């Protein structure tokens, strides 16, 4: 794998987000849930991003918000892989009617707007960290299945797969030993892109009021709450908005740089 500038930049941005999530207790200057009488303070030396309407330090909440966003991102991408990868592998290798049915189901889900579908399901099951992770995973799995199926259709025609069939290998053994390993690079790239999509979508849902319930620090919810005070302190929205942008860009650069 060649070292490319955008890959290095992507890893650097993601590393920053991971460090914030892992070392939040050390990095954050204040308790993100602690209120004070210093309401809607502008940027100062003691509060670089100012304070929100409850007197909580905005920078500390942005740092702790990395935990929530990354948990949702990685969790949703993992759910999408667990569902989509087997469907794509089996449909692409088996072909025939099974492939036709799988493609019809995948196309049905793909035809529905992802954000709207996540919005409807989240409104039905209620907003929480677990529900949001599962909903986003269910929304994203068709894209994973379609991508892996396309890879399998090309790989199954290779001579080493034909040799494995001739040697008496079962479909499950051939998929596990020959097909799946040859899709790992594309699968890893798709996983990274899925994490970025999940973080962006969860932030959008939080902005619409269907994300993680307060007072848990959440970037999308912070953008929404800070929107009402843009004239007082724009950093209340710009800070978490920048965090979403940087993290999503980092994962996207990693995924798009895999060749």
N, C-alpha and C positions, 0 to 999 in steps of 0.2 A: 504494500500500500504506500503510495507516494505521499510525501509530506507537502501539502499545498497550503498557501497562505490562508485561504478561507477556512480550511480545516483547523489550522492552528488558532485562528481567531475564534472559531466556534467552540473549541475546547477551552479557550481562555475565558470566554463569556460564561459557559456552563460551569466551569470551575468556580467562578466568582459566586454564582447562585448557590452551588453546593456548599461552599464554605460558609455563606450566610446562613444556610439552613442548619448545617452541622454545628456551627460555633455561635449560634444566635445568642445563647446565654452569656457568651464572653464578649462578643462584638457590640451587641446592643447596649447603648448607654443607660437605658431605663427599662423598667417593666412595661411591656406593651399594653397591659390591662390597667395600669395604675392611673387613676384620674387625678387632676389637680385643679386649683382655682385659676391657673394660668390658661384661660380659654382662648383658642384661636390666636395664639401668639405667632408673630411672623418669624422668619428665620433669624436665629441668634446664635451666639457661640455655644450656648448650652443646649439649644434645640435647633439643629441645623436645618431641619425641614419644618420647624415650627411645631405647634400643637393643634390638635383637632378640637371639635366643638365640646368635647368632654375633658379637655386638658391633657390628653395622652400624647406622648412624644411620637410624632409621625415617623421619624427615621427608625425608631425601634420597632414600630409596627410594620414598616416596610421590610426590615430585616427578618422579623419573625414570620412575615407573610410568605417568605420563600419556602418554609416548611410545608405550608398548606398547598401551595401551587405545585411544588415538586412531588408531593405525595399523590395528588390528583393526577398529575401528568404521567408519572411512572406507573401508577396503578391502573389508569384507564388504558394506557398503551399495552400493559401486560394482559389485561382482560381482552383487548382486541386481538392480540396475538394468540391467546389461548383458544379463542373461538375461531378466528379467521384462518390461522395457519393449517389446522387439520382439514377444514373445509376445502381450502385451496389445494392442498396436497392430494386429497382423495379425489376431488372432482377432476383435477388436471390429469392425474395418472389413470383413473378408471375410464374417463370418457363416456361416450354413449348417453343413455338416458339419465344416468346419475349426474353427469356433467351438465346436461341441459336443464335439469331441475335446479341444480345448484346455481347455475348462471341466472336463471329466472328469479330466484330468491335474492341473489346478490344485486341484480339490477333493480329489483323492487325497493330494496333499502337505499341503494345509491340514488335513485330518482327522488327520494324525499330529502328536502333541505335539512342538513345536519343540525344546524342551530335551532331550527323550528322544532324538529323532532325531539331534540334534547330538552327544549323549553317545555314542550307538552308533557313529556314523561316526568320531568322533574316536578312540574306543577302537580302531577297526579300522585307521585310517591312521597313528595316532600323533600325540602332541601336538607342535606346533611353531607358530611364528607364521604361516607360509604355510598350513599345513594348517587351522589354526583359522579363518583368514580365509576360505578357500575353502568350508569346511564351513558356516560361518554364512551366507555368501552363498547357498549352495545351499538352505539351510533357509528363507531369507527371500524368495526370488524369487517364490513363488506369490502372496504378499500384494501385491507390486508389480504383478504381471501382472493380478490380479483388479481392483485399483483402476484401473489405466490402461484396462483393457477396459471397465469401467463408464463411464469418461469418454468413450471413443471411441464407445460406443453412442449417447450423447446428442449428441455433436458431429457425427457423420456425417449426422444428419437436418437439419442447418442448411442454409439456402438457399445459403450460399457454397460448401458442399461439392457441392451439386447443380449449381451453376453451373460448378464446376471439372470435374465429370463431363461436363456438356453441352459444355464447350469441348474435350473430348477428352483430358483429363488422365489419365495412367496411375495405377493404384492407388498405386504407389510414390511418384509425384510428389505426389499428393493427400495421402498420409500425411505426407510430409516437409515439405510447404509449408503445409498447412492443419490437419491433425489434430494432429500432434506439438507444434507451437508452442502450441496451445490447451490442452494438457495440462501445460505446463511448471510452472504454479503448484502444481497438486496434486502433480506429480512431485517438486518441490523440497521440499514439506512431507513427503512420504513418505520422501524421502531422509534428512531430518533425523531423523524418527522411527526409521528403520532403523538409523541410527548409534547412537542411544540403546539400541535393542534389542540390537544387536550387542555393545555395551560391557557391558550387563547380563548377557547370556547368556555371554559369554566369561569374565566374572568368576565367574559361577556354575560354569562348567566348571573354572576354576582352583581354586575352593574345593573341588570334588570330586576334584581331583588330575589333571585332564585338560587343564590349560591350558598356559601357557608354561613350559617346564622351567626350574628354578632353575639359576644364581643370578640370571637376568634379573628385574629388578623388575617385579612384576605385582600389581595391586591385589587381585584375587581370591585369588591365592596368599598374599599378605600377610595377608589377613583369616583365611585358614585356619591359617597358621602362628602367628598371634597368638592364635587361639582357645584354644590350650593354655596360654596365659599370661595369661588375662584377670584372674586374681586378683593377678598381679604388676604388670602394666602394661596396662590396658584400651586404651590408645591404640595399641597394636600392631595391634589389629583395628579400633578405631573410626576411626583416621586414614584408612586406605585405604578403609574402608567409607563414610566421609563423602565422600571423593573420587569414588567411584563414584556416590553419590547426587546430588551436585552436578552432575557432568558429564551424567549421564543426564537429570536434571531440566532442565538448560539446553537440550539438544537437543530434548527433548520440548516445552518451552514454545515454542521457535522453530517447530517443525513444527505444533503445534496452533493457533498464532496466525495461520496463513495462511488467508485466507478468499477 
